[in-house]
Amino acid sequence: GINAEYGGFACIGEQVSHHPPVTCLHAEHEKWTFWQEYKMDSKFRPTFFKIIPTGSVHFKIRATGEHFSWKKPTTTIHNIILGQLWNDQEGTITITNHQTGDTGCLYFIPYKTTKHFTKIKGDVMDKDGVTRVQIKGDWTSNYTYRKVGEEAWNDVWNLPADILEDKKKYYGFSTFAIQLNEEEEGVAPTDSRNRPDQRCLEHGDVEGAAEEKLRLEEKQRARRKAAKNAEPQWFTMQEDPDTHEQYHMYKGGYWRAKLKQDFSNSPDIF
């Protein structure tokens, strides 16, 4: 639904594939549209788990028609068996403006090279490869920029003020993030907030959550066996005209169905 308190945008996500797992997201605002297809490769070792996103992220400004796309950095979770869990990001993000040809590169400094592994640096270049803007910051707290030839650095992003006080207990979530699982009336019956195992876990019923999870998994296997060629409900495969990538794009209809309270085409998954 539309979240007026946090910027007035509407957002929908759907897991369009289970094997391999692929999740799609589409968000709309009066000034912009955001969408992404999240899929990944992974590496599992005794001391770490590495997540390598392979799907693209897109952002479009409605007023100018400028379309930006990029891929996320690699995330590594350390000490998955023994010790305190921590994670780092590594790699370079290249953000492309497909209308102007401008590009932005963000370099995530790997922990192996410095103890300041949360630092980032980068540049914004025009279509001719000339650097116009410099970027620096920390992916856990802030980004700043300055135009080439200028001295002063300007803020781009700062850690949200609504990060919960006991942030370690809440995984560093903001107030907005911690509310994402709050129940809402009138949503599709397939909405993840309706998952009974998830709700049991949130209420502290670990045993009930395990029982519900097992029931849901068995129901899911039976449904896949009966409908081997099931298609996503809200997304369809298309080719992006700028990147020429094949990806799942929102085909519309969800908010109309929510307004009319007509989810007759939604499957019974819970």
Secondary structure as UniProt FT lines:
FT   STRAND          2..3
FT   TURN            4..7
FT   STRAND          9..17
FT   TURN            18..21
FT   STRAND          22..28
FT   STRAND          32..38
FT   STRAND          40..44
FT   STRAND          48..53
FT   STRAND          56..61
FT   TURN            62..64
FT   STRAND          67..71
FT   STRAND          74..78
FT   STRAND          86..97
FT   TURN            98..100
FT   STRAND          103..108
FT   TURN            111..113
FT   TURN            117..118
FT   STRAND          119..125
FT   TURN            127..128
FT   STRAND          131..138
FT   TURN            139..141
FT   STRAND          142..147
FT   TURN            148..149
FT   STRAND          154..158
FT   TURN            161..162
FT   TURN            167..172
FT   HELIX           175..178
FT   TURN            179..181
FT   TURN            185..186
FT   TURN            189..190
FT   HELIX           192..194
FT   HELIX           196..202
FT   TURN            203..204
FT   HELIX           206..226
FT   TURN            228..229
FT   STRAND          235..239
FT   TURN            241..243
FT   STRAND          246..250
FT   HELIX           254..260
FT   TURN            264..265
//
